[in-house]
Amino acid sequence: MHPYYHPLFVEFLVYFNGNQDYFEGHEVLEEYWKTIPGYAKSHPLTAYILLSTGMYHWRRGNLEGAYRTIDKSLQRFLSIDSTFFEYKEKVDFKKLVHDIECARSAIMRKESFRKMKIEYNSDRLSELVQVTQQNLPLLTHGSDEVIHKHMLRDRSDILKLRNEKKKSGR
């Protein structure tokens, strides 16, 4: 299976392009990335994870965090080599890199947030996105539920795990 046909990558596209739920897009891609044997920060999926994170920061007005993560994303996209050729096909890679460069420049100039869309050139991927879009909740892209998602979610399990790590000295 092509990596972009993986159900979690398809979900990422729905969240990213559909309602610009960048936080949820980041979450599903991170889940996918962690299923890859020997996953590493140099893997192309991390470029998408960083892109989603940067867009989330930009929309929330965190320009410093947005610039830093968008720039890391761009560097990772530009460093994708022939080992990961499949990550340069099926999406309009040149447009994606151009759009990221434009976003980075806009953030540097302290411009207001503007959405970005990841364009793809695969009929199969289009079909998968359409089917998945029908099964995922789409929120209003400008709603607080999407913009401030990390602040509104239940983090009790994360905080509990963090406290346990502190207690054990890890």
Backbone bond lengths (Angstrom), bond angles and torsions (degrees), N, CA, C in turn:
res aa  C-N    CA-C-N  psi(-1)  N-CA   C-N-CA  omega(-1)  CA-C   N-CA-C  phi
1 M - - - 1.455 - - 1.540 108.45 -
2 H 1.309 114.99 135.71 1.461 119.94 175.68 1.531 108.33 -64.87
3 P 1.347 118.25 139.50 1.474 120.16 -177.30 1.534 114.12 -56.16
4 Y 1.320 117.35 -28.57 1.467 119.59 -179.36 1.526 112.30 -78.41
5 Y 1.326 117.47 -11.87 1.460 120.50 178.02 1.526 111.79 -90.32
6 H 1.301 116.35 -5.26 1.469 120.37 178.13 1.534 107.78 -60.22
7 P 1.334 117.75 136.60 1.470 120.26 -177.14 1.532 114.21 -53.97
8 L 1.321 118.28 -34.57 1.469 119.56 -179.16 1.525 111.80 -74.55
9 F 1.332 118.23 -31.49 1.466 118.91 174.91 1.529 109.71 -69.57
10 V 1.314 115.84 -39.37 1.468 119.88 177.98 1.530 109.63 -62.38
11 E 1.343 116.59 -43.17 1.471 119.67 176.34 1.527 110.27 -59.40
12 F 1.322 116.85 -42.04 1.468 120.97 177.56 1.526 110.36 -55.25
13 L 1.325 117.22 -47.41 1.468 120.10 -179.87 1.525 111.79 -61.39
14 V 1.318 116.00 -39.08 1.472 119.52 179.00 1.522 109.69 -63.54
15 Y 1.323 117.09 -46.78 1.464 120.07 179.64 1.531 111.48 -66.19
16 F 1.310 117.77 -43.84 1.463 121.86 -176.56 1.524 111.47 -67.66
17 N 1.322 115.93 -50.93 1.469 120.11 -175.57 1.525 113.05 -84.40
18 G 1.328 117.13 -32.10 1.461 120.71 -173.07 1.511 113.69 -72.15
19 N 1.321 116.84 -69.12 1.461 119.35 -177.27 1.522 112.39 -119.44
20 Q 1.320 115.36 15.40 1.463 121.63 -179.70 1.533 111.24 53.86
21 D 1.319 116.12 42.53 1.457 121.47 175.63 1.527 106.70 -86.84
22 Y 1.325 114.72 76.66 1.460 121.49 -173.46 1.522 112.04 -66.46
23 F 1.310 117.08 -32.56 1.461 119.78 178.93 1.531 110.11 -63.74
24 E 1.323 116.58 -49.38 1.463 120.12 -179.38 1.523 110.59 -65.92
25 G 1.326 116.78 -36.68 1.471 120.50 176.16 1.515 111.09 -59.48
26 H 1.320 115.70 -43.70 1.463 121.12 176.79 1.525 110.55 -59.64
27 E 1.334 115.85 -44.99 1.466 120.80 -177.58 1.535 112.06 -60.90
28 V 1.330 117.72 -48.32 1.466 119.35 -177.04 1.522 111.49 -69.29
29 L 1.326 117.43 -35.06 1.467 119.03 178.50 1.516 111.68 -69.83
30 E 1.320 116.61 -37.00 1.460 119.62 177.24 1.529 109.72 -63.25
31 E 1.322 116.57 -40.02 1.461 121.27 177.07 1.536 110.20 -60.62
32 Y 1.327 116.84 -44.72 1.468 122.01 178.46 1.524 110.16 -62.52
33 W 1.323 116.70 -48.99 1.462 122.31 -177.45 1.529 110.93 -56.34
34 K 1.321 116.43 -40.42 1.467 120.29 -177.63 1.530 113.14 -71.76
35 T 1.334 118.07 -11.26 1.467 120.33 176.02 1.521 111.74 -84.73
36 I 1.321 117.42 -10.89 1.459 121.54 -177.36 1.530 108.70 -80.21
37 P 1.329 117.48 124.16 1.463 119.71 -179.65 1.533 111.23 -55.69
38 G 1.326 115.26 130.40 1.461 120.58 179.89 1.519 113.60 64.73
39 Y 1.341 116.31 30.54 1.461 119.67 -177.17 1.537 110.28 -51.20
40 A 1.320 114.62 140.50 1.468 120.67 -177.24 1.520 109.49 -139.02
41 K 1.319 115.63 160.06 1.468 120.20 -178.83 1.523 112.45 -65.73
42 S 1.311 117.48 -16.61 1.464 120.50 178.81 1.531 112.39 -82.58
43 H 1.324 117.65 -5.93 1.461 120.85 -178.95 1.533 109.74 -67.36
44 P 1.343 117.94 141.14 1.467 121.34 -179.25 1.526 115.40 -55.17
45 L 1.323 118.12 -29.71 1.463 118.65 179.26 1.523 111.74 -60.67
46 T 1.338 117.32 -28.78 1.469 119.14 179.78 1.522 111.07 -66.87
47 A 1.316 118.01 -26.58 1.467 120.32 176.47 1.525 109.93 -64.68
48 Y 1.325 116.34 -41.31 1.469 120.70 177.49 1.537 110.94 -68.76
49 I 1.322 116.34 -39.48 1.467 120.63 178.33 1.528 109.59 -60.31
50 L 1.335 115.91 -46.59 1.471 120.41 178.98 1.530 111.45 -65.16
51 L 1.312 117.14 -38.61 1.464 120.48 178.14 1.524 109.97 -59.99
52 S 1.314 116.12 -47.22 1.460 120.42 -179.75 1.528 110.82 -62.73
53 T 1.312 116.38 -41.88 1.468 121.12 178.27 1.526 110.67 -63.56
54 G 1.310 116.89 -43.73 1.465 120.79 179.25 1.517 112.50 -63.08
55 M 1.319 116.72 -40.07 1.461 120.23 178.18 1.527 110.49 -65.91
56 Y 1.320 116.29 -37.86 1.468 121.14 177.34 1.527 110.33 -61.84
57 H 1.325 116.38 -46.41 1.472 120.33 178.85 1.532 111.32 -63.16
58 W 1.323 116.78 -43.39 1.468 120.56 -177.50 1.526 110.33 -61.01
59 R 1.322 116.63 -47.21 1.463 119.58 -178.70 1.524 111.05 -61.62
60 R 1.332 117.90 -33.21 1.461 121.97 -179.62 1.530 112.20 -83.15
61 G 1.340 117.96 -1.72 1.457 120.78 177.07 1.520 114.65 87.56
62 N 1.327 117.70 7.42 1.459 121.60 176.85 1.528 107.57 -86.86
63 L 1.338 115.64 81.63 1.462 120.15 -173.00 1.523 112.54 -68.62
64 E 1.321 117.04 -35.43 1.462 119.34 179.54 1.533 110.37 -64.67
65 G 1.334 116.49 -49.32 1.463 120.72 178.11 1.518 111.61 -63.72
66 A 1.318 116.27 -38.31 1.460 120.85 179.65 1.528 110.53 -63.98
67 Y 1.318 116.48 -47.92 1.467 119.63 -178.75 1.523 110.57 -61.28
68 R 1.315 116.18 -47.05 1.466 120.91 -177.44 1.537 111.23 -59.54
69 T 1.333 117.33 -47.25 1.465 118.95 -176.54 1.531 112.60 -76.05
70 I 1.323 117.08 -35.45 1.473 119.58 176.39 1.532 109.45 -64.34
71 D 1.325 116.82 -41.54 1.463 120.27 179.00 1.539 110.97 -63.75
72 K 1.331 117.37 -43.37 1.472 120.31 176.52 1.527 110.38 -61.30
73 S 1.320 116.05 -41.45 1.457 120.65 178.48 1.526 110.43 -59.07
74 L 1.317 116.26 -48.51 1.462 121.25 -179.89 1.526 110.35 -58.86
75 Q 1.320 117.48 -46.32 1.471 120.63 -179.78 1.525 110.83 -60.65
76 R 1.318 116.84 -39.48 1.477 119.56 179.46 1.531 111.17 -68.87
77 F 1.342 117.06 -40.49 1.461 118.86 177.12 1.527 110.39 -61.96
78 L 1.325 116.72 -42.16 1.459 120.39 -178.32 1.527 112.87 -69.32
79 S 1.326 116.88 -20.99 1.469 119.36 -178.52 1.525 113.32 -94.93
80 I 1.334 117.48 4.11 1.472 119.54 177.26 1.523 107.96 -65.12
81 D 1.326 115.23 119.84 1.463 119.25 -177.52 1.527 111.13 -102.69
82 S 1.316 115.25 -173.87 1.468 120.84 -175.09 1.528 112.57 -64.29
83 T 1.326 117.61 -20.21 1.462 120.53 176.79 1.519 110.30 -59.97
84 F 1.330 115.59 -32.96 1.457 121.36 -177.68 1.529 110.87 -113.37
85 F 1.318 116.62 37.55 1.463 120.63 -176.78 1.519 112.59 -51.45
86 E 1.339 116.55 -37.95 1.463 119.64 -176.35 1.527 112.18 -60.88
87 Y 1.343 117.35 -17.64 1.460 120.19 178.20 1.529 112.12 -83.74
88 K 1.324 117.01 -4.14 1.462 120.06 176.34 1.527 111.32 -104.58
89 E 1.312 116.85 -5.56 1.458 119.21 178.82 1.524 109.78 -106.42
90 K 1.270 116.26 165.63 1.465 125.19 179.31 1.533 113.13 75.59
91 V 1.320 118.78 -20.34 1.467 121.35 170.88 1.525 106.58 -113.30
92 D 1.316 116.56 155.61 1.462 120.61 176.00 1.527 106.38 -79.37
93 F 1.329 114.94 85.18 1.457 122.10 -171.26 1.533 111.98 -62.90
94 K 1.323 118.06 -42.36 1.472 120.64 179.90 1.532 110.67 -61.66
95 K 1.327 116.18 -42.62 1.465 120.10 179.03 1.523 110.48 -66.58
96 L 1.324 116.59 -40.80 1.456 120.55 179.18 1.527 110.69 -59.46
97 V 1.321 116.84 -48.57 1.466 120.53 179.12 1.524 110.32 -61.96
98 H 1.323 117.14 -43.04 1.475 121.15 178.32 1.526 110.77 -60.51
99 D 1.328 116.82 -45.04 1.468 120.92 -179.65 1.532 111.83 -63.93
100 I 1.313 116.03 -38.01 1.467 119.63 177.92 1.530 110.27 -67.11
101 E 1.319 116.77 -40.97 1.473 120.09 176.70 1.528 110.40 -61.38
102 C 1.321 116.76 -41.69 1.474 121.09 178.62 1.528 110.64 -64.68
103 A 1.325 117.09 -42.31 1.470 120.79 178.47 1.526 109.98 -63.08
104 R 1.313 117.14 -44.27 1.468 120.93 179.20 1.522 111.09 -59.59
105 S 1.321 116.35 -43.59 1.472 120.70 178.18 1.524 111.44 -64.47
106 A 1.316 116.67 -42.79 1.470 120.84 179.68 1.527 110.50 -63.18
107 I 1.305 116.97 -41.25 1.470 120.69 178.34 1.523 109.74 -64.26
108 M 1.316 116.71 -42.36 1.467 120.83 179.51 1.536 110.47 -60.93
109 R 1.329 116.19 -34.43 1.475 120.71 178.73 1.524 112.00 -85.63
110 K 1.336 116.45 5.96 1.469 123.65 178.66 1.536 112.56 61.06
111 E 1.322 115.77 35.76 1.456 120.94 178.31 1.524 110.28 -79.00
112 S 1.306 115.32 158.52 1.466 121.41 178.05 1.516 110.40 -66.09
113 F 1.309 114.53 154.82 1.462 122.45 179.03 1.523 110.89 -58.17
114 R 1.307 114.37 141.43 1.461 120.65 168.90 1.532 107.85 -141.66
115 K 1.298 114.32 138.77 1.465 119.74 -175.30 1.522 111.47 -68.18
116 M 1.300 113.33 161.00 1.459 121.96 177.62 1.520 106.68 -131.96
117 K 1.296 116.46 148.93 1.463 120.57 177.84 1.525 108.60 -123.23
118 I 1.311 116.23 135.74 1.459 120.86 175.50 1.524 107.03 -88.37
119 E 1.318 115.34 114.31 1.468 121.42 -178.90 1.523 108.94 -88.08
120 Y 1.318 116.36 140.78 1.458 120.23 177.51 1.515 108.86 -131.59
121 N 1.329 115.27 157.09 1.456 120.75 -175.06 1.526 110.69 -125.55
122 S 1.310 115.38 49.18 1.459 121.59 -178.97 1.526 108.85 -133.09
123 D 1.313 115.77 120.55 1.466 119.65 177.24 1.521 110.86 -61.23
124 R 1.321 116.91 -38.97 1.470 121.17 179.99 1.524 110.29 -63.08
125 L 1.328 116.65 -43.70 1.460 120.60 179.03 1.532 110.35 -65.02
126 S 1.313 117.04 -39.43 1.475 120.94 176.44 1.521 111.19 -59.35
127 E 1.331 116.04 -43.47 1.466 120.13 178.83 1.527 111.08 -63.14
128 L 1.325 116.07 -45.36 1.460 120.42 -179.23 1.532 111.33 -62.52
129 V 1.324 116.28 -40.58 1.466 120.93 178.43 1.522 110.19 -63.70
130 Q 1.327 117.53 -44.44 1.466 120.56 -179.62 1.521 111.98 -61.15
131 V 1.320 116.92 -44.05 1.467 121.01 179.44 1.530 109.93 -65.48
132 T 1.313 116.62 -46.17 1.470 121.24 -178.10 1.523 110.84 -64.81
133 Q 1.315 116.76 -38.14 1.465 121.52 -179.36 1.530 111.40 -59.22
134 Q 1.309 116.78 -32.15 1.465 120.84 179.74 1.524 111.73 -71.86
135 N 1.338 116.62 -22.50 1.457 120.80 -174.59 1.531 114.42 -102.85
136 L 1.317 117.84 -5.53 1.461 120.72 -179.20 1.519 110.27 -108.53
137 P 1.314 116.44 143.54 1.468 118.32 177.21 1.521 109.99 -70.14
138 L 1.305 115.54 125.86 1.456 119.97 175.87 1.523 108.18 -104.05
139 L 1.301 115.05 128.13 1.457 121.43 -179.12 1.518 109.43 -103.09
140 T 1.288 116.72 163.66 1.460 120.80 175.69 1.516 107.87 -67.65
141 H 1.340 117.09 125.41 1.462 121.19 -171.69 1.515 113.94 -59.72
142 G 1.299 119.66 -23.46 1.462 120.92 -179.61 1.515 113.83 -100.67
143 S 1.325 117.39 7.66 1.466 120.10 -175.97 1.525 111.21 -75.35
144 D 1.334 115.30 153.50 1.466 120.16 176.37 1.516 110.76 -58.61
145 E 1.323 116.58 -34.11 1.461 120.60 -179.47 1.528 111.57 -59.91
146 V 1.322 117.89 -30.87 1.465 121.85 178.20 1.528 110.25 -90.48
147 I 1.305 117.73 -44.31 1.466 121.27 -174.33 1.523 112.58 -69.19
148 H 1.307 118.06 -38.96 1.466 121.76 -175.85 1.525 111.88 -113.52
149 K 1.305 117.01 33.20 1.457 122.30 -171.34 1.523 113.48 -55.57
150 H 1.329 117.47 -41.66 1.462 118.92 -176.11 1.525 112.04 -67.23
151 M 1.310 117.50 -23.37 1.460 121.26 -179.91 1.531 112.01 -87.02
152 L 1.309 117.23 -22.26 1.462 121.67 -174.00 1.528 113.62 -97.21
153 R 1.328 117.54 -10.04 1.463 119.53 -177.00 1.526 111.40 -84.62
154 D 1.305 114.97 161.84 1.459 121.58 177.23 1.526 108.19 -76.64
155 R 1.308 116.75 115.20 1.459 121.56 -177.43 1.524 112.18 -109.00
156 S 1.320 118.23 13.46 1.458 121.34 -175.00 1.528 112.09 -58.87
157 D 1.344 117.69 -39.10 1.465 119.88 179.65 1.526 111.61 -66.99
158 I 1.329 116.73 -37.23 1.468 121.14 178.61 1.522 110.06 -67.15
159 L 1.327 116.69 -45.45 1.467 120.80 179.92 1.523 111.84 -64.39
160 K 1.330 116.81 -37.65 1.462 121.14 178.18 1.529 110.23 -63.48
161 L 1.314 117.24 -45.76 1.456 122.07 178.93 1.530 110.82 -62.23
162 R 1.320 116.59 -41.75 1.469 121.68 178.81 1.531 110.84 -61.45
163 N 1.334 116.97 -43.55 1.467 121.43 178.54 1.526 111.36 -64.71
164 E 1.326 116.89 -40.02 1.454 120.82 178.45 1.531 110.82 -62.88
165 K 1.328 116.66 -40.36 1.478 120.87 177.99 1.527 110.61 -64.33
166 K 1.328 116.62 -41.68 1.465 120.64 178.75 1.525 110.88 -61.32
167 K 1.323 115.30 -45.48 1.463 120.19 -179.39 1.517 112.99 -63.31
168 S 1.341 115.99 -36.25 1.465 119.01 -178.17 1.532 111.83 -85.24
169 G 1.335 117.40 -6.82 1.456 121.32 177.45 1.508 114.29 78.35
170 R 1.339 117.56 18.41 1.470 120.04 178.72 1.483 111.49 -85.96
